[in-house]
Amino acid sequence: MRAIAKSCAALVVILSPGMVSAQSEIAFFRLTNVQAFIELLRQKNASNNVATGIETGIDDLRSQIEIGVTTNSYIFHPKLLQINLAGSLLSSRQDIEREQISLATGEATQSNSSQEQILLNLATTLQLLKDKRYPTTFYYSRSNPVVRTGLEGSFTQTSDSYGVNFQLINVLPVSFNIKASRDESFGESLDRIVDFGSDRISVKTRKMFSSGDRIELDYERSSRRSRNGNPNRTILETLRHSQRTTLTANWRLGSRDQLQINQTASLNKRDNPDVTDIRFSPRLDWRHSPTLRSTFNYQFNQSERPDSMVKIRTETANAALRFTSKKGFGARVGANASRSTETDRLLQNSHGLSSSANYTNTSRVGQLHLSFAYNYDRNDQVSQVPQIGVIEEAIVLVGTVPVNLSRDFVIAGTVMVTNETGSQTLIEGVDYRLVEIGSRTQIERLIGGGILDGETVLVDYEVQTGGTFEYSQSGQMAGVDFKFAKYHNVFVRYRNNEQKLEAGFSTLPFNSVRSVEIGLRERLPLRWLGLQLDGELRYLHQDEDINPFEQKSVLVSLQAPLPYRLKLNISASRNIVDNLNSVEDSDMIVFSANLDWQTTRNLTVRGKVYYDEDTGGSILRNTTRGELRAQWRYRRILIQMSAKYENQQQGNIKGDSSELWLRIRRELF
C-alpha cells in the first residue's frame, strides 16, 4: 500500500508540476467534510373542478421523511481527484381521495388510493485535475421530485442524469470542450404520464485573440424519446434525432474598435419529420466618429421539410446611418430589402426606406422630447395557391391569457395543436380555445385541460395567401413627451400607416391604420410618510380598416415601508379594449399586493395576493390567488411553511385548488 501511495504521489507531481506545496497533504484517501441532515415534510393538496357537467374533487395527503449525508473527499491529492457525494433515503406515503359527481343526475363515484415508497436520492461528482489544462468531470444524480399536474393530485417523478465533461485548456491552438450526457424522467398519475429521455453529446472549440476577437464552433448531436401526455387519450411514442452546428465569429478592427464584424452561421437537422434549417447572419457596425455610426445587416434563413414538400427561404438586408449630437439631436436614415419563397407557391418581395429624428431639450421648466419617423415600402406578391401551411409554431401558454398566432387570416378548422414533444394531440374546447379578432387568431389555454400553466405547445395551421398583387405602404409617426416638476410626465403619440393597392388583385383586405395615444405618468415620493406612489393613464384610439378599437387603461402602484421591518407593495390596474367589429373585447381589472416581513430573529414572512377579472369578452375569466410563506432558522434547525390558494373561472369551467406544506430540517453535523 505504501508503494502504491508513493507511486500515485509521484504521478501527481508529474501531471501537475508546481502544484504540490509544503501545506499539501498526500493521502490514498482523505475525507475533508461530512454533513448530515434529517428532514420531515407534510403536504396537503386539494382541488375541485367543474367542467363538461362533472364536478371532480381531489384530496391529496403526502408525508415524507428524508435522511441524507453529504461528503467531500479526495484521492491522493485535492487537485488530482475530488469527490463530492450526496445521498439520502426518502420514505414517502401518499393517500389520495377522488370523487366525481354528475351535475345532471347527482350520481357520485368515489375512489381511494394509497402508496408507500422507499426512494434513493443520489448526487455525485468526480473532478479530475480541475486546475490543470485537461480537467475532467464525471457526474451522476438521481432525484425524486414531487410534481403536481392537472387535477389528479401529485405524483413522484424519478429523474436520472449522468454524463462527462472534458476540457483542453491552452494545450491546442484552440480551447476544446466535450460534453456527453443522458437524462431520463418517469412518473405517472391518473391524468398525466411523464416518460422522457434524451442523449446529448456536444463539442465546442474556441479561439480567442489578444485583440479580443473570437471564433467559436459548436456541434451538438442529440436524440429525444417521449411518451408524455394524458394516459386516458392516445399517446404516440416519439423518437427524434437532431444535429446542430453553429459557427460564430466576432472581429474588431481599428485602433479604437471602430469597425466590428459579427457573424453567425448554423445548420440544424432533425428527423421525424425530416427538417433541415440553415441560417447565416453577418452584421457590421462602423463608428465613423463619436457622432456618426452605420450598421449593415444580412439574414438568410432556409427551412426544408422533404416529407411535406415544404421549403421556405427568406433573405433580408438593411443598412442604416445614425447621427447623434451632444446638443440632444439624433437622426437615422436606412434602407431595407427582403425576399421570401415558400415552396415556389408564394413569393414575396419588399424594399423600402426609413428615417427618424428625435430632439431632447432640458430646461428649468422641465424636459421636452420630440420624435418623428417616416417609412415607405413597396411590396409585391406572387401566389400560386390560395392557402399555405404553417408547421410547428411554438407558443407558450401562461394562465388563460390569449396569444396571437404569428400569421394573419388563419383558415378556420385547420388549426392542430400538439404538446412540445409531439406525442399527443390536444383537443379544442377541452384543452384550448381559439378566438378571432379582426385578421388575427388567438389561442387560449383552458383550465382543467391537458395544457399545464406555462407549457409550450406546437401549432399547425393554414393561412390565406390573398392572390397575386403589388401594394405600397407608407407610415408616419410623431411623438411629444414632456416631463415637468420632476414627477409629472405628459405624452402624445400619432401614427398613420397607409396601405395602397398598386397592381393586381387581392382577395384579402388591406389594413390602413391611424391612431392617436395620449397619456399621463405620475411619480410622487411622499417623503414625510416614506411612500412612493406611481400612476399612469392612457387612452388610445386606433382607426383601422379591419379592426378599429379604443383602449383605456389606468395603473396605480404604491410602495410603503411599514413599522417592524414590514414592506408593502400594492398595484391596481384596469384595461378596457373595445373592438368595434368583434364581441371579443376586454375589460380587465387586476389587483396585487406583496407584504414582506424580515424580523431580527431569523424569521422571514412573505404574503402575496392577486386578483384579476375580465368581463369584456364572450366568456367571463377571473383568477383569485393567495400565498403565504414563512421561514425560520435557528442554529441547525430550518422550518419552512407555505400555504397557497387559487380559484379560477373561465366561462362554464370553474376550478379551485389549495396547497399546504410544512418542512422541518435538522442539520445533524
C-alpha positions as CSV (number, residue, x, y, z in Angstrom):
1,M,0.0,0.0,0.0
2,R,2.9,2.4,0.8
3,A,4.4,1.7,-2.6
4,I,1.1,2.5,-4.3
5,A,0.7,5.7,-2.4
6,K,4.3,6.7,-3.3
7,S,3.7,5.9,-7.0
8,C,0.5,8.0,-7.0
9,A,2.2,10.8,-5.3
10,A,4.9,10.8,-8.0
11,L,2.1,10.7,-10.6
12,V,0.6,13.9,-9.0
13,V,4.0,15.6,-9.2
14,I,4.5,14.6,-12.9
15,L,1.0,15.6,-14.0
16,S,0.8,18.8,-12.0
17,P,4.3,20.4,-11.7
18,G,4.4,23.2,-9.2
19,M,1.1,22.1,-7.7
20,V,2.3,20.4,-4.5
21,S,3.3,22.8,-1.8
22,A,4.5,22.2,1.7
23,Q,1.0,22.5,3.0
24,S,-0.4,20.0,0.6
25,E,-1.3,16.6,2.1
26,I,-0.9,13.5,0.1
27,A,-3.0,10.5,1.1
28,F,-4.5,7.5,-0.5
29,F,-8.0,8.7,0.5
30,R,-9.0,11.6,2.7
31,L,-12.4,12.7,3.9
32,T,-12.5,16.5,4.2
33,N,-16.1,17.3,5.1
34,V,-19.2,15.4,6.2
35,Q,-22.7,16.8,6.7
36,A,-25.9,15.0,7.6
37,F,-29.5,16.0,7.9
38,I,-32.9,14.7,8.6
39,E,-36.0,16.4,7.0
40,L,-39.7,15.9,7.5
41,L,-42.3,17.1,5.0
42,R,-46.1,17.2,5.4
43,Q,-48.1,18.3,2.4
44,K,-51.8,18.5,1.7
45,N,-53.2,19.4,-1.7
46,A,-56.9,19.8,-2.5
47,S,-58.6,20.7,-5.8
48,N,-62.1,21.0,-7.2
49,N,-63.0,21.4,-10.8
50,V,-66.4,21.7,-12.7
51,A,-66.3,21.1,-16.4
52,T,-68.5,19.3,-19.0
53,G,-71.2,18.7,-16.4
54,I,-68.9,16.8,-14.0
55,E,-67.5,18.1,-10.7
56,T,-64.2,16.4,-9.7
57,G,-62.7,16.7,-6.2
58,I,-59.3,15.5,-5.1
59,D,-57.7,15.4,-1.7
60,D,-54.0,14.5,-1.7
61,L,-52.1,14.0,1.5
62,R,-48.3,13.3,1.5
63,S,-45.9,12.6,4.3
64,Q,-42.1,12.3,3.8
65,I,-39.1,11.6,5.9
66,E,-35.6,12.0,4.4
67,I,-32.2,11.2,5.9
68,G,-29.2,12.3,4.0
69,V,-25.4,12.7,4.0
70,T,-23.1,15.0,2.0
71,T,-19.4,14.3,1.8
72,N,-16.3,16.0,0.3
73,S,-13.2,14.0,-0.2
74,Y,-10.1,13.5,-2.4
75,I,-7.8,10.7,-3.6
76,F,-4.0,11.2,-3.2
77,H,-4.2,15.0,-3.6
78,P,-7.0,17.6,-3.6
79,K,-6.1,18.7,-7.1
80,L,-5.8,15.2,-8.5
81,L,-9.3,13.8,-7.8
82,Q,-12.0,15.5,-5.8
83,I,-15.2,13.5,-4.9
84,N,-18.5,15.2,-3.9
85,L,-21.1,12.7,-2.8
86,A,-24.6,13.3,-1.5
87,G,-27.2,10.7,-0.9
88,S,-30.4,10.3,1.1
89,L,-33.1,7.8,1.8
90,L,-36.6,9.1,1.3
91,S,-39.6,7.4,2.8
92,S,-42.8,8.7,1.3
93,R,-46.5,7.9,1.9
94,Q,-49.3,9.3,-0.3
95,D,-53.1,9.0,0.2
96,I,-55.5,10.2,-2.5
97,E,-59.3,10.5,-2.2
98,R,-61.1,11.2,-5.5
99,E,-64.8,12.0,-6.0
100,Q,-66.7,12.6,-9.2
101,I,-70.3,14.0,-9.2
102,S,-72.6,14.2,-12.2
103,L,-74.3,17.6,-12.0
104,A,-77.2,16.3,-14.2
105,T,-78.0,13.1,-12.2
106,G,-76.3,13.8,-8.8
107,E,-74.6,10.3,-9.1
108,A,-71.3,10.2,-7.2
109,T,-68.3,8.0,-7.8
110,Q,-65.5,7.7,-5.2
111,S,-62.1,6.1,-5.2
112,N,-59.2,5.9,-2.8
113,S,-55.6,5.0,-3.3
114,S,-52.5,4.8,-1.1
115,Q,-48.9,4.4,-1.9
116,E,-45.7,3.9,0.2
117,Q,-42.3,4.1,-1.3
118,I,-38.7,4.0,-0.1
119,L,-36.6,6.0,-2.6
120,L,-32.9,6.8,-3.0
121,N,-31.7,10.3,-3.9
122,L,-28.1,10.5,-5.1
123,A,-25.7,13.1,-6.5
124,T,-22.0,12.5,-7.1
125,T,-19.4,14.5,-8.9
126,L,-15.8,13.4,-9.7
127,Q,-13.4,16.3,-10.6
128,L,-10.1,15.2,-12.1
129,L,-7.3,17.7,-12.4
130,K,-9.7,20.6,-12.2
131,D,-7.0,23.3,-12.1
132,K,-4.9,21.9,-14.9
133,R,-5.1,22.1,-18.7
134,Y,-7.2,18.9,-19.1
135,P,-9.8,18.9,-16.4
136,T,-12.5,16.2,-16.5
137,T,-15.7,15.9,-14.6
138,F,-18.0,12.9,-14.2
139,Y,-21.4,13.2,-12.6
140,Y,-24.5,11.2,-11.8
141,S,-27.7,12.2,-10.0
142,R,-31.0,10.6,-9.1
143,S,-33.8,12.7,-7.7
144,N,-37.4,12.1,-6.9
145,P,-39.2,15.4,-7.0
146,V,-42.9,15.8,-6.3
147,V,-44.8,17.0,-9.4
148,R,-48.3,18.4,-9.4
149,T,-50.1,18.4,-12.7
150,G,-53.6,18.7,-13.9
151,L,-56.4,17.9,-11.4
152,E,-55.5,14.4,-10.3
153,G,-53.2,15.2,-7.3
154,S,-49.4,14.9,-7.3
155,F,-47.0,12.1,-8.2
156,T,-43.4,11.3,-7.6
157,Q,-41.2,11.7,-10.7
158,T,-37.9,9.8,-10.8
159,S,-35.2,11.6,-12.8
160,D,-31.7,10.2,-13.6
161,S,-28.9,12.2,-15.1
162,Y,-25.3,11.3,-15.8
163,G,-22.5,12.4,-18.0
164,V,-18.9,13.6,-18.5
165,N,-17.3,17.0,-19.3
166,F,-13.8,17.1,-20.7
167,Q,-11.7,20.2,-21.5
168,L,-8.4,21.0,-23.0
169,I,-7.2,24.5,-22.0
170,N,-4.1,26.0,-23.5
171,V,-3.0,22.7,-25.0
172,L,-4.1,23.1,-28.6
173,P,-4.3,26.4,-30.6
174,V,-8.0,26.4,-29.7
175,S,-9.8,25.6,-26.4
176,F,-11.7,22.4,-26.6
177,N,-14.7,21.1,-24.6
178,I,-16.7,18.0,-25.0
179,K,-19.8,17.0,-23.0
180,A,-21.8,13.8,-23.1
181,S,-24.9,13.2,-21.0
182,R,-28.1,11.2,-20.6
183,D,-31.3,12.3,-18.9
184,E,-34.3,10.2,-18.1
185,S,-37.6,11.1,-16.3
186,F,-40.5,8.9,-15.4
187,G,-43.7,9.5,-13.3
188,E,-47.4,8.8,-13.6
189,S,-50.7,10.0,-12.2
190,L,-54.3,9.4,-13.2
191,D,-54.3,12.3,-15.7
192,R,-50.6,12.6,-16.8
193,I,-47.6,10.5,-17.8
194,V,-44.1,11.8,-17.8
195,D,-41.9,9.4,-19.7
196,F,-39.0,11.2,-21.3
197,G,-35.4,10.5,-22.1
198,S,-32.6,12.3,-24.0
199,D,-29.0,11.6,-25.0
200,R,-26.7,14.5,-25.9
201,I,-23.1,15.0,-27.0
202,S,-21.6,18.4,-27.7
203,V,-18.2,19.6,-28.9
204,K,-17.2,23.2,-28.5
205,T,-14.0,24.8,-29.8
206,R,-13.0,28.4,-29.3
207,K,-10.1,30.6,-30.4
208,M,-9.5,33.8,-28.6
209,F,-7.1,36.5,-29.8
210,S,-5.3,39.1,-27.8
211,S,-7.2,41.8,-29.6
212,G,-10.5,40.4,-28.2
213,D,-11.5,38.7,-31.5
214,R,-13.2,35.3,-31.2
215,I,-14.1,32.3,-33.3
216,E,-16.3,29.6,-31.9
217,L,-17.5,26.4,-33.4
218,D,-20.2,24.3,-31.7
219,Y,-21.5,20.9,-32.6
220,E,-24.3,19.0,-30.8
221,R,-26.0,15.7,-31.6
222,S,-28.9,14.6,-29.6
223,S,-31.8,12.1,-29.5
224,R,-35.0,12.6,-27.6
225,R,-37.6,10.0,-26.7
226,S,-41.0,11.0,-25.3
227,R,-44.2,9.3,-24.3
228,N,-45.7,12.3,-22.4
229,G,-49.4,13.0,-22.2
230,N,-52.7,12.1,-20.7
231,P,-53.0,8.3,-20.3
232,N,-56.7,8.5,-20.9
233,R,-56.0,9.5,-24.5
234,T,-53.9,8.1,-27.3
235,I,-50.2,8.7,-26.7
236,L,-47.8,8.4,-29.6
237,E,-44.3,7.5,-28.6
238,T,-41.9,9.8,-30.5
239,L,-38.2,9.4,-31.1
240,R,-36.3,12.3,-32.7
241,H,-32.6,12.7,-33.6
242,S,-31.1,16.1,-34.2
243,Q,-27.8,17.7,-35.1
244,R,-26.8,21.3,-34.7
245,T,-23.7,23.0,-35.9
246,T,-23.0,26.7,-35.2
247,L,-20.1,28.9,-36.2
248,T,-19.7,32.3,-34.5
249,A,-17.1,35.0,-35.3
250,N,-16.5,38.4,-33.7
251,W,-13.9,40.8,-35.2
252,R,-12.8,44.2,-34.1
253,L,-10.8,46.5,-36.4
254,G,-9.2,49.8,-35.9
255,S,-7.2,51.3,-33.1
256,R,-10.4,52.1,-31.1
257,D,-12.5,49.2,-32.4
258,Q,-14.2,51.5,-34.9
259,L,-15.3,48.5,-37.0
260,Q,-17.0,45.4,-35.5
261,I,-18.0,42.4,-37.6
262,N,-20.2,39.7,-36.0
263,Q,-21.2,36.6,-38.0
264,T,-23.3,33.6,-37.1
265,A,-23.9,30.6,-39.3
266,S,-25.8,27.5,-38.2
267,L,-27.0,24.2,-39.7
268,N,-29.7,22.2,-37.9
269,K,-31.1,18.8,-38.9
270,R,-33.9,16.8,-37.3
271,D,-35.8,13.7,-38.2
272,N,-39.4,12.5,-37.6
273,P,-40.3,14.5,-39.6
274,D,-37.1,15.4,-41.5
275,V,-36.3,19.1,-41.1
276,T,-33.2,21.0,-42.3
277,D,-32.6,24.6,-41.2
278,I,-29.8,26.8,-42.5
279,R,-29.1,30.3,-41.1
280,F,-26.5,32.9,-41.8
281,S,-26.5,36.4,-40.4
282,P,-23.5,38.7,-40.6
283,R,-23.6,42.2,-39.0
284,L,-21.2,45.1,-39.4
285,D,-21.0,48.1,-37.1
286,W,-18.9,51.1,-38.1
287,R,-18.2,54.0,-35.9
288,H,-17.1,56.8,-38.3
289,S,-16.8,59.4,-35.5
290,P,-18.1,59.9,-32.0
291,T,-21.4,61.3,-33.5
292,L,-21.7,59.2,-36.7
293,R,-22.3,55.4,-36.9
294,S,-23.5,53.0,-39.6
295,T,-24.8,49.4,-39.4
296,F,-25.2,46.7,-42.1
297,N,-27.2,43.5,-41.6
298,Y,-28.0,40.5,-43.7
299,Q,-30.0,37.4,-42.7
300,F,-30.5,34.2,-44.6
301,N,-32.9,31.5,-43.4
302,Q,-33.9,28.3,-45.2
303,S,-36.1,25.5,-43.8
304,E,-36.8,22.4,-45.8
305,R,-39.2,19.5,-45.0
306,P,-39.0,16.8,-47.7
307,D,-41.9,14.7,-46.3
308,S,-44.4,17.6,-46.6
309,M,-42.7,19.2,-49.7
310,V,-42.2,22.4,-47.8
311,K,-39.3,24.7,-48.5
312,I,-39.1,28.2,-47.0
313,R,-36.4,30.6,-47.8
314,T,-36.1,34.2,-46.6
315,E,-33.5,36.9,-47.1
316,T,-33.4,40.3,-45.5
317,A,-30.8,43.1,-45.8
318,N,-30.8,46.6,-44.3
319,A,-28.3,49.4,-43.8
320,A,-28.6,52.4,-41.6
321,L,-26.7,55.6,-40.8
322,R,-27.1,57.2,-37.3
323,F,-26.2,60.6,-36.2
324,T,-26.1,61.7,-32.5
325,S,-25.4,65.3,-31.4
326,K,-24.2,66.3,-28.0
327,K,-27.0,69.0,-28.1
328,G,-29.7,66.4,-27.8
329,F,-30.4,65.9,-31.5
330,G,-30.3,62.4,-33.2
331,A,-31.3,61.2,-36.6
332,R,-31.3,57.9,-38.6
333,V,-31.8,57.0,-42.3
334,G,-32.0,53.5,-43.6
335,A,-32.8,51.2,-46.5
336,N,-34.1,47.6,-46.4
337,A,-34.9,44.8,-48.7
338,S,-36.4,41.3,-48.3
339,R,-37.3,38.3,-50.3
340,S,-39.1,35.1,-49.3
341,T,-40.2,32.0,-51.1
342,E,-42.4,29.3,-49.7
343,T,-42.2,26.0,-51.8
344,D,-42.3,28.1,-55.0
345,R,-46.0,28.7,-54.3
346,L,-45.7,32.0,-52.5
347,L,-43.1,34.6,-53.5
348,Q,-42.9,37.9,-51.6
349,N,-40.5,40.8,-52.3
350,S,-40.2,44.1,-50.4
351,H,-37.9,47.1,-50.4
352,G,-38.1,50.5,-48.8
353,L,-36.6,53.5,-47.0
354,S,-37.0,54.7,-43.4
355,S,-36.0,57.7,-41.4
356,S,-36.4,59.1,-37.9
357,A,-35.3,62.0,-35.8
358,N,-35.5,63.0,-32.2
359,Y,-34.7,66.0,-30.1
360,T,-34.4,66.4,-26.3
361,N,-34.2,69.8,-24.6
362,T,-33.8,70.2,-20.8
363,S,-34.6,73.5,-19.1
364,R,-35.7,74.8,-15.8
365,V,-39.3,74.2,-16.6
366,G,-38.7,70.5,-17.5
367,Q,-37.6,68.1,-20.2
368,L,-39.1,68.1,-23.7
369,H,-38.6,65.2,-26.0
370,L,-39.8,65.3,-29.7
371,S,-39.7,62.3,-32.1
372,F,-40.6,61.8,-35.7
373,A,-40.3,58.8,-38.1
374,Y,-41.3,58.1,-41.7
375,N,-41.0,54.9,-43.8
376,Y,-42.0,53.8,-47.3
377,D,-42.1,50.2,-48.5
378,R,-43.0,48.6,-51.8
379,N,-44.3,45.0,-51.7
380,D,-45.2,42.6,-54.3
381,Q,-46.5,39.0,-54.0
382,V,-47.0,36.1,-56.4
383,S,-49.2,33.3,-55.2
384,Q,-49.8,30.1,-57.0
385,V,-52.2,28.7,-54.4
386,P,-55.0,30.2,-52.3
387,Q,-53.6,28.9,-49.0
388,I,-50.3,27.8,-47.4
389,G,-49.4,26.0,-44.2
390,V,-47.5,26.9,-41.1
391,I,-45.9,23.9,-39.3
392,E,-44.9,23.5,-35.6
393,E,-45.2,27.1,-34.5
394,A,-44.1,27.1,-30.8
395,I,-46.3,29.1,-28.4
396,V,-46.0,29.4,-24.6
397,L,-49.4,29.5,-22.9
398,V,-49.4,31.2,-19.4
399,G,-52.6,31.2,-17.3
400,T,-55.6,32.0,-19.5
401,V,-54.0,34.9,-21.4
402,P,-54.8,34.6,-25.2
403,V,-51.7,34.5,-27.5
404,N,-51.7,35.6,-31.2
405,L,-50.7,33.2,-33.9
406,S,-47.8,34.7,-35.9
407,R,-49.7,34.8,-39.3
408,D,-52.9,36.7,-40.2
409,F,-56.0,35.3,-41.9
410,V,-55.9,31.8,-40.4
411,I,-58.4,29.4,-42.1
412,A,-61.0,28.1,-39.6
413,G,-60.8,24.4,-38.9
414,T,-57.2,24.0,-40.0
415,V,-55.6,24.5,-36.5
416,M,-54.0,21.5,-34.9
417,V,-52.2,21.7,-31.6
418,T,-49.8,19.1,-30.0
419,N,-47.6,19.1,-26.9
420,E,-44.0,20.1,-27.3
421,T,-42.7,16.6,-27.9
422,G,-45.4,15.8,-30.5
423,S,-46.5,12.7,-28.5
424,Q,-50.1,13.8,-28.0
425,T,-52.7,15.9,-29.9
426,L,-54.6,18.4,-27.9
427,I,-58.4,18.9,-28.2
428,E,-60.1,22.2,-29.0
429,G,-62.8,23.1,-26.4
430,V,-61.2,20.8,-23.8
431,D,-57.5,21.9,-23.7
432,Y,-57.7,25.2,-25.6
433,R,-60.0,27.5,-27.4
434,L,-59.5,29.7,-30.5
435,V,-60.6,33.4,-30.7
436,E,-60.7,35.5,-33.9
437,I,-60.3,39.3,-33.6
438,G,-60.1,41.0,-37.0
439,S,-57.4,39.3,-39.1
440,R,-55.7,37.7,-36.0
441,T,-56.4,34.3,-34.4
442,Q,-55.6,33.8,-30.7
443,I,-55.1,30.6,-28.8
444,E,-56.2,30.4,-25.1
445,R,-55.4,27.7,-22.6
446,L,-58.4,26.2,-20.8
447,I,-58.1,25.5,-17.1
448,G,-58.6,21.9,-16.2
449,G,-57.4,20.7,-19.6
450,G,-54.3,18.9,-20.7
451,I,-52.1,22.0,-21.0
452,L,-50.1,22.9,-18.0
453,D,-49.7,26.6,-16.9
454,G,-46.6,27.9,-18.8
455,E,-46.3,24.9,-21.1
456,T,-45.1,25.2,-24.7
457,V,-47.3,23.8,-27.5
458,L,-46.8,23.3,-31.2
459,V,-49.5,24.7,-33.6
460,D,-50.0,23.8,-37.2
461,Y,-52.5,25.8,-39.3
462,E,-53.3,27.1,-42.8
463,V,-53.5,30.7,-43.9
464,Q,-54.9,32.5,-46.9
465,T,-52.4,34.0,-49.3
466,G,-54.6,36.6,-50.9
467,G,-53.5,36.1,-54.5
468,T,-51.0,38.0,-56.8
469,F,-50.7,41.7,-56.3
470,E,-48.5,44.7,-55.5
471,Y,-49.0,47.3,-52.8
472,S,-47.2,50.2,-51.2
473,Q,-47.1,51.1,-47.5
474,S,-46.2,54.5,-46.1
475,G,-46.1,55.4,-42.4
476,Q,-45.6,58.4,-40.3
477,M,-45.1,58.6,-36.5
478,A,-44.8,61.7,-34.3
479,G,-44.5,61.9,-30.6
480,V,-44.2,64.6,-27.8
481,D,-43.1,63.7,-24.3
482,F,-42.9,66.5,-21.7
483,K,-41.7,65.9,-18.1
484,F,-42.1,68.8,-15.7
485,A,-41.8,69.5,-12.0
486,K,-39.7,66.3,-11.7
487,Y,-42.6,64.0,-11.1
488,H,-45.2,64.7,-13.9
489,N,-45.0,63.4,-17.4
490,V,-47.4,64.0,-20.3
491,F,-47.1,62.3,-23.7
492,V,-48.9,62.3,-27.1
493,R,-48.2,60.0,-30.0
494,Y,-49.6,59.9,-33.5
495,R,-49.3,57.1,-36.1
496,N,-50.5,56.9,-39.6
497,N,-49.8,53.8,-41.7
498,E,-51.5,53.6,-45.2
499,Q,-51.6,50.5,-47.4
500,K,-52.5,51.0,-51.1
501,L,-53.0,48.5,-53.9
502,E,-50.7,49.3,-56.8
503,A,-51.3,46.4,-59.2
504,G,-53.1,43.0,-59.4
505,F,-56.0,41.9,-57.2
506,S,-56.1,40.9,-53.5
507,T,-58.7,38.6,-52.1
508,L,-57.8,39.9,-48.6
509,P,-58.5,43.4,-47.3
510,F,-55.7,45.8,-46.7
511,N,-55.3,47.4,-43.3
512,S,-54.5,51.1,-43.1
513,V,-54.1,52.3,-39.5
514,R,-54.4,55.8,-38.0
515,S,-54.0,56.1,-34.2
516,V,-53.7,58.7,-31.5
517,E,-52.5,58.0,-28.0
518,I,-52.3,60.3,-25.0
519,G,-51.1,59.6,-21.5
520,L,-50.1,60.9,-18.2
521,R,-47.5,59.4,-15.8
522,E,-47.1,60.4,-12.2
523,R,-44.3,59.5,-9.8
524,L,-44.9,61.1,-6.4
525,P,-42.5,60.4,-3.5
526,L,-44.4,61.2,-0.3
527,R,-41.2,61.7,1.8
528,W,-42.9,62.6,5.1
529,L,-44.6,59.2,5.1
530,G,-41.8,57.3,3.3
531,L,-44.2,56.3,0.5
532,Q,-43.7,56.1,-3.3
533,L,-46.8,56.5,-5.4
534,D,-46.8,55.8,-9.1
535,G,-49.6,56.1,-11.6
536,E,-50.3,56.1,-15.3
537,L,-53.3,57.0,-17.5
538,R,-53.5,56.0,-21.2
539,Y,-56.1,56.5,-24.0
540,L,-55.6,55.0,-27.5
541,H,-57.9,55.5,-30.4
542,Q,-57.0,53.3,-33.4
543,D,-58.9,53.6,-36.6
544,E,-58.0,50.7,-38.9
545,D,-59.8,49.1,-41.8
546,I,-60.1,45.6,-40.3
547,N,-60.4,46.0,-36.6
548,P,-60.8,49.6,-35.2
549,F,-60.7,49.8,-31.5
550,E,-60.4,52.0,-28.4
551,Q,-58.3,51.3,-25.4
552,K,-58.3,52.9,-22.0
553,S,-56.1,52.0,-19.1
554,V,-55.2,53.1,-15.6
555,L,-52.4,51.8,-13.4
556,V,-51.6,52.8,-9.8
557,S,-48.9,51.3,-7.5
558,L,-47.8,52.1,-4.0
559,Q,-44.6,51.2,-2.2
560,A,-44.8,51.6,1.6
561,P,-42.2,50.8,4.3
562,L,-44.1,50.0,7.5
563,P,-43.0,49.7,11.1
564,Y,-41.4,46.5,12.4
565,R,-39.5,45.9,9.2
566,L,-42.6,45.4,7.1
567,K,-42.6,46.4,3.4
568,L,-45.8,46.7,1.4
569,N,-46.2,46.8,-2.4
570,I,-49.7,47.3,-3.9
571,S,-50.7,47.7,-7.5
572,A,-54.1,48.0,-9.2
573,S,-55.0,48.5,-12.9
574,R,-57.9,48.4,-15.3
575,N,-57.6,48.0,-19.0
576,I,-60.6,48.3,-21.4
577,V,-60.4,47.4,-25.0
578,D,-63.4,47.9,-27.3
579,N,-63.1,46.1,-30.6
580,L,-65.8,47.7,-32.8
581,N,-66.0,44.7,-35.2
582,S,-65.7,41.9,-32.6
583,V,-67.5,40.7,-29.5
584,E,-64.2,39.6,-28.0
585,D,-63.5,42.8,-26.1
586,S,-61.6,43.2,-22.8
587,D,-62.4,44.8,-19.5
588,M,-59.8,43.5,-17.2
589,I,-59.2,44.5,-13.6
590,V,-56.0,43.4,-11.8
591,F,-55.0,43.8,-8.2
592,S,-51.9,42.5,-6.5
593,A,-50.3,43.1,-3.1
594,N,-47.0,41.8,-1.6
595,L,-46.1,42.1,2.0
596,D,-42.6,41.2,3.2
597,W,-41.5,41.0,6.9
598,Q,-37.9,40.5,7.9
599,T,-37.6,40.1,11.7
600,T,-34.5,40.3,13.8
601,R,-34.7,36.7,14.9
602,N,-34.1,34.9,11.5
603,L,-37.8,34.8,10.7
604,T,-38.9,35.8,7.2
605,V,-42.6,36.1,6.2
606,R,-43.9,36.9,2.7
607,G,-47.5,37.2,1.7
608,K,-48.9,37.6,-1.8
609,V,-52.5,38.4,-3.0
610,Y,-53.5,38.5,-6.7
611,Y,-56.9,39.0,-8.4
612,D,-57.9,39.6,-12.0
613,E,-61.3,39.6,-13.8
614,D,-62.0,40.1,-17.5
615,T,-65.7,40.7,-18.3
616,G,-65.3,42.2,-21.7
617,G,-65.1,39.0,-23.9
618,S,-67.6,36.3,-24.8
619,I,-66.8,34.4,-21.6
620,L,-66.0,35.5,-18.1
621,R,-62.4,35.0,-16.9
622,N,-61.2,35.6,-13.4
623,T,-58.4,34.4,-11.1
624,T,-58.0,34.7,-7.3
625,R,-54.7,33.7,-5.8
626,G,-53.2,34.0,-2.4
627,E,-49.9,32.7,-0.9
628,L,-48.2,32.9,2.5
629,R,-44.6,31.7,3.1
630,A,-42.6,31.7,6.2
631,Q,-39.1,30.6,7.1
632,W,-37.4,30.4,10.4
633,R,-33.8,29.4,11.1
634,Y,-32.3,28.7,14.5
635,R,-28.7,27.3,14.5
636,R,-29.1,23.9,12.7
637,I,-32.8,23.9,12.5
638,L,-34.8,25.2,9.5
639,I,-38.5,25.4,9.4
640,Q,-40.4,26.4,6.3
641,M,-44.2,26.7,5.8
642,S,-46.3,27.6,2.7
643,A,-50.0,28.0,2.2
644,K,-51.5,28.6,-1.3
645,Y,-55.0,29.0,-2.6
646,E,-56.2,29.6,-6.2
647,N,-59.6,29.9,-7.7
648,Q,-60.2,30.2,-11.4
649,Q,-63.2,30.6,-13.7
650,Q,-63.3,30.5,-17.5
651,G,-66.8,30.5,-18.8
652,N,-68.6,27.4,-17.5
653,I,-65.3,25.9,-16.3
654,K,-64.5,26.5,-12.7
655,G,-61.7,25.2,-10.5
656,D,-60.0,25.9,-7.2
657,S,-57.0,24.4,-5.5
658,S,-55.2,24.7,-2.2
659,E,-51.8,23.6,-1.1
660,L,-50.4,23.5,2.5
661,W,-47.0,22.1,3.4
662,L,-44.6,22.2,6.3
663,R,-40.9,21.3,6.1
664,I,-38.6,20.8,9.1
665,R,-34.9,20.2,8.5
666,R,-32.3,19.5,11.2
667,E,-28.6,19.5,10.3
668,L,-27.1,16.7,12.3
669,F,-23.5,17.6,11.9
